[in-house]
Amino acid sequence: MFFYDLETTFLSKGSKREDQQILEVGIIQGRKTFSALVDPVKGYPIISRLEELGQNPERSIRFWTKLLAGKGVLNNADRRKSIHEQAKKIDSVRADFITPEDAIKGMVSFGTGVWVAHNGKAFDNKIIQAHLDRHAIKANIIFKDSLPEIRKLKLPSHSLGFVYKHLFKQPFRAHHALDDAKALQRVCKHLKIFEIEPPTKLTTLKGVGPKTEEVFIQAGILSVEDLSAWFLKGETWQFKTYKNLHNILLEQIKTKV
């Protein structure tokens, strides 16, 4: 199970959630992490390109500056400058930021399966899915949202920052993607939300009987989750399309293992 978060631009009026652009990604599983600063307008002038993409340039640039200042990439004094000056400052440091496509590919390479985000159904999941579709990236991801579970606490606020402070009596550096992902993982672990379920048996898949299961096991594939990590790589496994599944799997394993 993976916990993730995005920091993004702000949309202009009339734009849809799927149009929102990514400024930072962070994802964690246990102690393993992946994070990256992202440039959604790479190769273009910042302000005009944000407008073309349906973003609100002023709000986006001000947040982007705040994000980078919080990481020490820009100075706090830059937050008081005009958006044109802030855009110049961002332009001077963004050379090493990666593209949204590379950011999503990096997250997918880090791991697929269940991805959990706070308020993910309304926000993060839609943005991730839009980027997957836009860049034709195939990924076997099951999106889950922690907010409905956390709302059961009946707190005055269910923002991640409020809940974290309520549970652990201390704040964390909110609105930084990896920090948010780490905090969410800790909250969910503490509340026993999304407890890890036992591995799914291969024989629960249509077309997989004992003989086919043995072929998988010989290749070190012991569960549906193992199969997803080993074979799918973002593709959809269509059992029903194969007439002689056992032989085809055997050939696949011979070539892949």
N, C-alpha and C positions, 0 to 999 in steps of 0.2 A: 504494500500500500504506500502511496506517495502523497505528500502534502505539498501544495504549490500555491504560488501567489504571483500576481502581475501588478506592475505599476504602469499606468497608461496616460495617454493624452486625454484631453477633454473634447467631447464632441461639440460641433456647432449645431445650432437649432435645425431640426429636420433630419439630421443624420441618425443612423441606426447603430445599435450596440455592436453589430457585426463589423461596422466601419472603424471602430475604435482601434487606435494604434498603440503598440507596446513600447514602453521605455525601459523596462527591466523585467527579468524573469528570475524566479527562484523556486527550486524544488528540492525536497529532502525525503530520504527514506532512512530511518535510523540515524546514523551519524554521517552517511554519505550525502553529499550535496552537489548541486549544480546551480550556478547563477551567472548572469551576464547583464551588462548594460547594453541597451539596444538603441539603434538609430533608425527610426521609422522613415526618415527622409534622406537616407544616405545618398550622397551624390547630387543633392539638390539644395538650393537655398532654403533655409529652414522655414521662414514665415510663409512664403508663397506656396511651398509644397504642402505645408500643413493645411492651408486653405483649400488647395486642390483636393486633398484627401478628406475633406469634410470635417476637419478638426477646428476647434476654437484656438486660434494662435496665441492670444494673450494668456488665457488660462493655462494652456498647455505649456507654454514657454516658462511661465512663472513657476508652475509645478516642477518642470524639468530642472530649472535652476535650483529650486529648493532641494530636490532629490540629490543633485550632484553636490550641492554645498554640504548637505548632511553627510556625504561620504568623503568630504575633503577634496573632491575633484575641483570644485570651484570655491571661491571665498564667500563667506556669509555676506560680505558687503555687496556682492553682486546681486543679491536678492532685492536691493533697494534701487537698482538701475532700471532704465526703461526696457521694454521688451526687445527693442532693436539692439540695445547694448547687451542684453542678456543673450540674445540670439548669436551675437558675435562671440561672446564668451563660450557658449556651448560649441560653436563652430570650431573654436580653437582647441577643443579637447576631445572631440568626438571621433577622431580618426580610427581609434581602436575599438569603438563600439561595433557590435555585430548587427547584421540585418535581422529583421523580424523572422525571415525564413530560416536563417541559421540558428536563431534562438529557439524556435520551435523544434527544429531538427535536433538541436542539442538536448532539449528536454525529452524528446522521444527516444533518443539514443540512451539517455540516462536510465530510462525504464518506462515500460508500459504496463497496463493493468488498471488498477483502481487509482484514480487521481481525486484527491479531496481538496476543495477550496472553501473558504468561508464566504457565504453568499454567492457561491459559484453558479448556482442555477440562473440567477439574474444577471451575473456579471462575467466572471472569469471563463466559465465553460463556453459561453457563446463566442467570446473573443478567440479563445483557443480553437474552437471548431471552425470559425471563419478563416483563420489563418491556415489551418490544415487543408481546408477546401481550396483556398486561394492559391496555395502553393502545391497542390496535388500531393500532399504528404499523407500517406496511409498509416494509421496507427490504431492498434487495438486498445482503446482507452474506454474505461467505464467511469464517467464523471459522477462524483458524489458531492453533496453540499452539507457542510457541517451546521449551517444556521438553523434548520428545523430542529435538530437534536439539542442544540445549545439553548434554543428558545424555551425548552422544557424547564430550564432553571428559574424562570419567572423573575429575571433581574430587571432593574430599571432600564438597562441598555444591554443589547446583545452584540455590540461591536466587539471585535476581537480584543482591542486594547482594554476595554472595560472589563470583559470577562477574565482576561489574563490577570489584571491587577486584583480583581475580586478573589481569584483562586490562589494566587501566589504572593499577594501583598507587595508587589513591585511592578513597575512598568517595564516595557521593552521598547526598542527603537522601532516604532510602528511606521508603516507606509514606506518600508524598504522591503523588497520582495522576499529575499531569503530570510530576513528577520521575521517577517509575518508568517512565512511557511514554517519556520522553526517553532514559533509561538503556537501556531495551530496544532502542530504535531504534539507538543507538550500538553496543550489543553485537552485534546482528544484522548491522549493516553491517560491523563489524570481522571477524566470523566468516563473512561472506558467506552468511548464512542468509536464505532467501526472496529470493534475487536477483530483481530485476524481470525478468519474462519479456516477450518481444516482444508487441506488441498482437495480439489474436485477430482474425483476418479475419472480416468479416461473413458471408461465404459459408459459414462453418462452421455457421451457424444454419440449422435446417430451414426451408425456405420462402424463403430468400434466395438469389437467383441474381444474375447480372451486372446485369440491368436494375434490380432492387430495390436492389442495392448502389450503383448509380449515383445513385438517388434519395437515398439516405443521404449519399453523398459530396457531392452538391450542397448539402446542408444542413450540411456540415462534420462529419458523423459518419463517421469513418474506420475504426472498430473496434467490436467487441462492447463494450469498456470505455466507449467514447464513447457508444454507444447506452444503456448502463446509466445513465450520468451524465445524459444528455439526457432520456430518455423515462421510464425505469422509475419513478424517484422513489419506490421502495418497492413498486411494483406488479409483478406477474408478467406478462411478455410471452408471450402464448399464440398462437404462430404458427398452430397447427393449427386455431384457431377461425375463421380468416378464409378465405373462398372466393376473394376477389379481393385478395390481399395487396398487390400493387403499388399499386392505386388507393387503398386505404385508407391506406397509408403516405404516399402523395403528399398526401392530404388532411390527414393528421396534421401533416406537415411544413409545409404551407401555413399552418396555424393556429397552429403552435407557434414557427416561426422568425420 
